[in-house]
Amino acid sequence: MDNNEQDFKYVFKAQLIEWLKLENMKPEDIDDNAPIFGSGLGLDSLDAVEIVIMMQRKYGIPQKEIENRREIFASISALTQFIQNRKNEQ
């Protein structure tokens, strides 16, 4: 993993913490490969909606590209990889 990818993950996690108001959490507290929902980070379906809105507003990703794509929400690594790939395609 290169530094740009690692830096992007850190920034994304910081934005996620701010956006979802995850108090008392720091980016380094979030495991890149842990599940985002359920037993990992413990987010729920309302948080998923907020993440989709964040992806639309901050990264310009249309909802139609995110819909029914559960695999991109598997972990922070999967999510940031999807966003970076999408940015590289533009």
Secondary structure, DSSP 8 states (H G I E B T S, - for coil): --HHHHHHHHHHHHHHHHHHT-TT--GGGS-TTSBSBTTSS-B-HHHHHHHHHHHHHHH---HHHHTT-GGGGSBHHHHHHHHHHHHHH-
